[in-house]
Structure formats: structure tokens, C-alpha cells
Amino acid sequence: MMDTGNNWIIMAAITLGLFIESMTYSPYSALMTELFPTHIRYTALSFCYQIAPILAGSLAPLISLSLLKTFNSSIPISMYLVVASIISIISIMLVKERNKRKRTHI
């Protein structure tokens, strides 16, 4: 879509993408509380918030630029995003619900 040069299509794609991305924030808080037990939740979530942007935020643009330079098209970048999305979906499907686990009190 970005290769079209049509500003309206580009704006529509960005708007749609941001709308879909914003829908992920609704269940995000509930998911984060399910991942870690209470006694380590704050530290574990803080660690995730600090490390994830360093890894994903620094590598994704470099990978995208490398793909663009190699293939001279945005299609490989789109495929890279699809693969990343599939990995995320599989990861979410593997998360187990904590409310059925035995609770430990410390």
C-alpha cells in the first residue's frame, strides 16, 4: 500500500492499523496480571516493559530496512509483520489461565 504513492490509501492503511492496534490494549491489563503471581508481578512486568522495547523496538526497524534494501519492495516487510503476528498469536494461545492454579501466599 505504501508503494502506491496515493496519500489517501496510505492514510486509510495507517488509520486502520492504529485502530486494530488500539483494540489490543483492552485485554492487555488482564493478560499481564494472569502471567505472573502476585508476589513477583510488579518486578516481572517492569522487566518485560523495559526489555521488550529494547529488543523489538531496536531490531524491527533494522530488519525492515534490510528487507527493503534487499528486495526493493514493502511486501517482504509485510511478510515479516505477518510472521511476527503469528508468533504473537501462538504465544497468547499458550498462556495458561492463573485463576485455576493453586494460590500460594507469601
Secondary structure per residue as TSV (DSSP state, phi and psi in degrees):
chain	resnum	aa	ss	phi	psi
A	1	M	-	360.0	-36.3
A	2	M	G	-69.6	-22.2
A	3	D	G	-75.9	-10.1
A	4	T	G	-70.3	-32.4
A	5	G	-	80.0	-0.5
A	6	N	-	-88.4	112.9
A	7	N	H	-61.4	-33.8
A	8	W	H	-68.1	-40.6
A	9	I	H	-67.4	-40.9
A	10	I	H	-62.5	-45.0
A	11	M	H	-64.3	-40.0
A	12	A	H	-64.7	-41.1
A	13	A	H	-65.0	-42.1
A	14	I	H	-65.3	-44.5
A	15	T	H	-62.3	-45.4
A	16	L	H	-63.1	-43.1
A	17	G	H	-61.4	-43.5
A	18	L	H	-67.9	-34.7
A	19	F	H	-64.3	-46.4
A	20	I	H	-65.2	-40.4
A	21	E	H	-62.7	-39.3
A	22	S	H	-65.9	-25.1
A	23	M	T	-69.6	-18.4
A	24	T	T	-75.3	-20.8
A	25	Y	H	-75.4	-21.5
A	26	S	H	-62.2	-54.3
A	27	P	H	-85.5	-2.2
A	28	Y	H	-61.0	-44.3
A	29	S	H	-63.2	-42.9
A	30	A	H	-64.6	-40.0
A	31	L	H	-64.0	-43.6
A	32	M	H	-63.0	-37.1
A	33	T	H	-71.6	-24.4
A	34	E	H	-76.6	-23.4
A	35	L	H	-74.5	-33.0
A	36	F	S	-128.4	145.6
A	37	P	-	-67.2	157.9
A	38	T	G	-56.8	-41.6
A	39	H	G	-69.1	-16.7
A	40	I	G	-122.2	4.7
A	41	R	H	-58.1	-47.8
A	42	Y	H	-62.9	-46.4
A	43	T	H	-65.9	-44.5
A	44	A	H	-64.2	-44.3
A	45	L	H	-67.2	-38.1
A	46	S	H	-63.1	-42.4
A	47	F	H	-60.0	-45.4
A	48	C	H	-62.4	-43.6
A	49	Y	H	-64.1	-30.4
A	50	Q	H	-84.8	-37.3
A	51	I	H	-84.1	-40.9
A	52	A	H	-57.8	-46.6
A	53	P	H	-64.3	-31.1
A	54	I	H	-66.8	-46.3
A	55	L	H	-73.2	-57.7
A	56	A	H	-74.2	-40.6
A	57	G	H	-69.2	-26.3
A	58	S	H	-94.9	-32.2
A	59	L	H	-83.9	-36.0
A	60	A	H	-58.8	-47.4
A	61	P	H	-64.5	-36.7
A	62	L	H	-66.1	-41.8
A	63	I	H	-64.7	-43.3
A	64	S	H	-62.2	-44.1
A	65	L	H	-63.6	-39.3
A	66	S	H	-64.3	-42.8
A	67	L	H	-63.9	-42.2
A	68	L	H	-63.9	-42.3
A	69	K	H	-66.4	-40.1
A	70	T	H	-71.9	-45.8
A	71	F	H	-103.0	-11.5
A	72	N	S	53.7	39.0
A	73	S	S	-155.3	156.1
A	74	S	S	-88.5	-6.8
A	75	I	H	-63.2	-44.9
A	76	P	H	-61.7	-32.2
A	77	I	H	-66.4	-40.9
A	78	S	H	-61.9	-41.2
A	79	M	H	-66.1	-37.3
A	80	Y	H	-60.3	-43.2
A	81	L	H	-66.9	-36.7
A	82	V	H	-63.8	-45.0
A	83	V	H	-62.2	-43.2
A	84	A	H	-62.1	-38.8
A	85	S	H	-66.0	-41.4
A	86	I	H	-63.3	-41.9
A	87	I	H	-60.9	-41.6
A	88	S	H	-64.5	-43.3
A	89	I	H	-63.4	-44.1
A	90	I	H	-63.0	-41.5
A	91	S	H	-61.1	-43.4
A	92	I	H	-65.2	-37.9
A	93	M	H	-66.9	-24.8
A	94	L	H	-86.4	-9.2
A	95	V	-	-69.4	130.4
A	96	K	-	-97.6	146.4
A	97	E	-	-75.4	133.1
A	98	R	G	-82.9	-23.8
A	99	N	G	-67.8	-13.9
A	100	K	G	-94.1	-5.9
A	101	R	S	-81.9	157.3
A	102	K	-	-68.5	131.3
A	103	R	-	-84.0	137.8
A	104	T	-	-116.0	137.6
A	105	H	-	-110.5	129.9
A	106	I	-	-119.4	360.0
